[in-house]
Amino acid sequence: MKLVPLGDRVVLRQLVAEETTKSGIVLPGSAQEKPQQAEVIAVGPGGVVDGKEVTMQVTAGQKVIYSKYAGTEVKLDGTEYIIVKQNDILAVVE
């Protein structure tokens, strides 16, 4: 199956959480903080959303940072994705 976002939506796949700290301490799964970095999997077409012209500024394959409580989590074929609006993406990681 394939996710195709509509309007100004973006499909993200969250990057893996760090399992050890910089000092080498191993973190159990419950102590790991969910990363706010993700890879862009698919991008909607943009267009007119709520009466405003929206141009998509991210492309598939980019790594981005998104708002902590943004989006809707979806599980498809055993992989978890997050669908967010473009304005919930804070920055592109280069």
N, C-alpha and C positions, 0 to 999 in steps of 0.2 A: 504494500500500500504506500501511497505518497500523500503528504500533506501539502495542500495548495492554499496559502493564506489569501484572504480577500481584503480589499481596500488598503488601509495603511498598516496592516498586520504583518508581523515578522515571526517566523518559526525559529526558535533557538534550541540548541542542545547544550545543556549545562556542562561545563568542564569539571573534571574530577577533583574532589576535595583533597587537600593536602593531608597525608596520613601521618607525617612527622613535622615537628616544629623545626625552626632553623637551628636550634641547639641539639636536635636529635631525639627529642622526646616523642615517643609513639603515641598518637591519640586514638582512643577507642571511637568507634562509629558514632556513639551518642555525643561525644565531645566535639566532633568535627563541625565547623561552621559551614553552612552551604555557601559555596562560592557565588559571587555575583557576576562572574565572567562566563561567557557562553560563546559558542560558535554559531554563526548565522547559517541556517540550513536552507531556508526559502524566504522569499520576499514577495509581498503582495504587489499589485500593479500601481497602487497609489490612486491618483485621480481626484475627484471631488468628494471630500469627506466632511460632513456637517457644514456644507456650503463653502468650504475653503479648498483651494487647489493644493494637493499634497504631492510633493515630489519625493520619491524614496531616495534616501541618502546612504543606505547600506546595501551591500551585495552579498550573495552567498559565499561562504568561505571566510568572511571577516570574523575576527574575534572582537567582542563588544563587552561593555559593562552595562548592566541594566539595573533599574530600581529594585530594591530589596523585596518588596511585596507586590511586584507587578506581575501581570499575566495570569494565564490559565495553564495549569499543568495537565498534560495529556500523555498517556502511555499507549504506544502503537508498536506492535510487533516486538515487544520486550524492551523497547527503548523509550526513555522519558524525554518529552519535549516540553517547551514552554512557548505559548503563543502570546506575544505582547504587541501593543501598539508601538509604532515607531517613536512616538514622543516619550515612551518609557525607557528607551535606550539613551544612556547618559554619555557614552564615549566609545570610540573605536580604538582598540589596542593595536598599536603598530610596532 
